[in-house]
Amino acid sequence: MSPGEGRTIEPGERVRIRIRFAKTGKIRWTSHRDLARMWERAFRRTNLPLAYSSGFSPRPKVSFGLALPTGYESVAEYIDVELVGTVDVATLPFRLSVALPEGVEATAAAVIPATAPSLQEEVTACTWRWAAVPSDGAEPVTYDELAARVGRTLAASELLVTRSRKGAEQTDDIRPGIISLNIEGPSGPSGNTEGPAGPSDSDGFWLTGELACRPRSIRPSEVILALGPGLEERHPRRLHQWIWRDGARTEPLVIEGLAGTIGARHAEVRAS
């Protein structure tokens, strides 16, 4: 599904638009609810012709994809919005980015079929990148030791991880949800090609993993627990979300030339 270059919504035409966006930097600490409010304000500032639900209390027809955990970055977030009126889809990402706060940037938009499944229904897995660094007081883990831990993790038939959910302890087997796991390289300044790693991460390594979203979403923090003691997660970033369509794996919105990174920053003054 490619961005609709030059596609203009005609007056009275009702269409569904999918927008891909990034959430990086300090704004990663905002909640999903606050992020939704930012988008509502951006839609108002750009005067988008939103379609509304019927009934006593009409609401804009806007739906988000998978919620991003607070504190996590992403260059692959999605939002679907239904519009009715005249809109140039090709310029929509630029217009929205100017109206959004620094750290949230729309990177692509396209018209999708009105009957397309929701993102919540379609996305089956995500690709993540994060740094595995020594926890406080722990000795650094060498590459060979970390590689051995990764190997044991992938070879395991069961990986029980306990987490707190709604005030209660819950233990789950996360092994079926780890589709792939790889070591990229050192996470310190010399090995940092992207992301905010600094000198304090010089004893760690970048990991990438494809983690399932069903029957529940697996997080990088849970993979760190499964890798054993002495490690903690830093700088987690979602790079891709994956769906299956017509027997092939693809992203909800394909962006040629973007390759999972943020495009050029707009020079205009951003919304506060």
MIMAR-28562 format. One line per 2 residues: their letters; for each residue x, y, z of C-alpha. Coordinates in steps of 0.1 Angstrom, whole numbers, plus 5000, padded with zeros to 4 digits. Layout:
residues N
A = X,Y,Z | ...
This chain:
residues 272
MS = 5000,5000,5000 | 5018,5031,4988
PG = 5012,5067,4996 | 4987,5084,4974
EG = 5009,5109,4955 | 4988,5137,4942
RT = 4955,5121,4953 | 4930,5148,4960
IE = 4897,5141,4979 | 4869,5157,4960
PG = 4841,5177,4977 | 4816,5154,4993
ER = 4838,5123,4988 | 4841,5102,5019
VR = 4874,5084,5023 | 4896,5066,5049
IR = 4931,5078,5052 | 4960,5059,5069
IR = 4988,5081,5083 | 5022,5068,5094
FA = 5040,5089,5120 | 5071,5089,5143
KT = 5072,5096,5180 | 5108,5103,5192
GK = 5127,5122,5218 | 5113,5135,5251
IR = 5077,5132,5239 | 5081,5094,5242
WT = 5071,5099,5279 | 5036,5111,5270
SH = 5008,5086,5274 | 4987,5071,5246
RD = 4958,5092,5257 | 4978,5125,5256
LA = 4990,5115,5221 | 4954,5111,5210
RM = 4947,5147,5222 | 4977,5160,5203
WE = 4963,5145,5171 | 4929,5159,5178
RA = 4944,5194,5181 | 4964,5189,5149
FR = 4933,5179,5130 | 4916,5211,5142
RT = 4946,5233,5134 | 4947,5220,5099
NL = 4910,5223,5094 | 4907,5187,5082
PL = 4871,5178,5071 | 4867,5150,5096
AY = 4838,5126,5093 | 4818,5121,5125
SS = 4798,5092,5140 | 4761,5096,5142
GF = 4741,5096,5174 | 4736,5118,5205
SP = 4773,5125,5209 | 4791,5125,5175
RP = 4828,5117,5176 | 4855,5121,5149
KV = 4861,5088,5131 | 4897,5083,5142
SF = 4913,5051,5152 | 4949,5043,5164
GL = 4969,5012,5159 | 4988,4994,5186
AL = 4995,5015,5217 | 5031,5023,5221
PT = 5044,5017,5257 | 5052,5049,5276
GY = 5089,5057,5273 | 5093,5038,5240
ES = 5102,5056,5207 | 5088,5046,5173
VA = 5092,5055,5136 | 5063,5032,5126
EY = 5031,5043,5143 | 4998,5045,5125
ID = 4964,5063,5127 | 4933,5059,5105
VE = 4910,5088,5100 | 4879,5092,5079
LV = 4875,5124,5060 | 4848,5140,5039
GT = 4857,5170,5017 | 4886,5184,4997
VD = 4921,5173,5009 | 4954,5169,4990
VA = 4967,5136,5005 | 5002,5142,4991
TL = 5007,5173,5013 | 4988,5160,5043
PF = 5019,5147,5062 | 5037,5181,5059
RL = 5006,5200,5071 | 5000,5177,5100
SV = 5037,5177,5111 | 5037,5215,5114
AL = 5007,5213,5136 | 5021,5186,5159
PE = 5045,5190,5188 | 5082,5185,5183
GV = 5089,5148,5184 | 5057,5137,5166
EA = 5060,5138,5128 | 5037,5125,5101
TA = 5058,5107,5075 | 5033,5094,5050
AA = 4996,5092,5042 | 4975,5072,5018
VI = 4939,5064,5010 | 4929,5029,5020
PA = 4898,5009,5012 | 4868,5017,5035
TA = 4865,4979,5041 | 4902,4974,5052
PS = 4905,4957,5086 | 4916,4979,5115
LQ = 4952,4981,5125 | 4944,4963,5158
EE = 4931,4933,5138 | 4958,4932,5111
VT = 4991,4938,5128 | 5006,4905,5139
AC = 5042,4914,5148 | 5066,4944,5153
TW = 5104,4948,5147 | 5121,4965,5177
RW = 5156,4979,5183 | 5170,4985,5218
AA = 5202,4985,5238 | 5210,4958,5263
VP = 5233,4973,5289 | 5246,4963,5323
SD = 5222,4969,5351 | 5233,4989,5381
GA = 5262,4972,5399 | 5265,4944,5373
EP = 5296,4935,5354 | 5296,4942,5316
VT = 5285,4912,5294 | 5308,4904,5266
YD = 5296,4899,5230 | 5303,4861,5232
EL = 5284,4858,5265 | 5254,4878,5251
AA = 5255,4857,5219 | 5253,4826,5240
RV = 5224,4840,5260 | 5206,4849,5227
GR = 5212,4813,5214 | 5198,4797,5246
TL = 5168,4820,5245 | 5160,4810,5209
AA = 5166,4773,5216 | 5144,4773,5247
SE = 5110,4756,5245 | 5096,4778,5272
LL = 5105,4812,5286 | 5084,4821,5317
VT = 5084,4859,5325 | 5065,4874,5354
RS = 5052,4910,5351 | 5028,4932,5370
RK = 4995,4939,5353 | 4967,4959,5369
GA = 4983,4954,5403 | 4985,4916,5400
EQ = 5015,4893,5391 | 5011,4874,5359
TD = 5034,4848,5345 | 5034,4841,5308
DI = 5055,4820,5284 | 5069,4845,5259
RP = 5089,4821,5238 | 5063,4817,5211
GI = 5063,4855,5207 | 5100,4859,5200
IS = 5101,4854,5162 | 5137,4866,5158
LN = 5165,4881,5179 | 5199,4894,5168
IE = 5229,4913,5181 | 5237,4943,5159
GP = 5268,4956,5176 | 5281,4978,5205
SG = 5257,5005,5217 | 5283,5031,5228
PS = 5293,5061,5207 | 5316,5042,5184
GN = 5289,5017,5175 | 5260,5040,5175
TE = 5247,5047,5140 | 5213,5059,5151
GP = 5195,5065,5183 | 5204,5084,5215
AG = 5230,5060,5230 | 5258,5078,5249
PS = 5289,5071,5269 | 5269,5054,5297
DS = 5259,5027,5272 | 5295,5019,5261
DG = 5294,4984,5277 | 5262,4974,5260
FW = 5250,4961,5226 | 5222,4969,5202
LT = 5196,4941,5198 | 5169,4938,5171
GE = 5140,4915,5174 | 5107,4907,5157
LA = 5082,4902,5185 | 5046,4889,5181
CR = 5015,4910,5190 | 4992,4881,5194
PR = 4978,4866,5216 | 4995,4895,5234
SI = 5022,4920,5226 | 5057,4910,5237
RP = 5080,4939,5247 | 5118,4943,5246
SE = 5118,4946,5284 | 5104,4911,5287
VI = 5131,4898,5263 | 5157,4914,5285
LA = 5144,4895,5315 | 5145,4863,5295
LG = 5181,4869,5286 | 5191,4866,5322
PG = 5204,4887,5351 | 5227,4917,5349
LE = 5210,4934,5319 | 5186,4962,5314
ER = 5168,4977,5284 | 5175,5012,5271
HP = 5164,5033,5241 | 5137,5009,5228
RR = 5124,5020,5194 | 5097,5004,5172
LH = 5110,5002,5136 | 5082,4983,5118
QW = 5047,4969,5122 | 5038,4938,5101
IW = 5006,4925,5086 | 4999,4895,5063
RD = 4980,4903,5031 | 4975,4880,5002
GA = 5000,4855,5016 | 5028,4881,5019
RT = 5042,4900,5048 | 5041,4938,5044
EP = 5037,4970,5064 | 5004,4988,5069
LV = 5017,5016,5048 | 5047,5012,5025
IE = 5070,5042,5023 | 5095,5040,4995
GL = 5129,5053,5004 | 5121,5058,5041
AG = 5135,5025,5053 | 5122,5029,5089
TI = 5139,5062,5096 | 5124,5097,5101
GA = 5124,5120,5071 | 5138,5155,5069
RH = 5126,5178,5097 | 5103,5207,5087
AE = 5118,5241,5091 | 5086,5258,5102
VR = 5079,5266,5139 | 5063,5235,5154
AS = 5033,5235,5177 | 5040,5238,5214
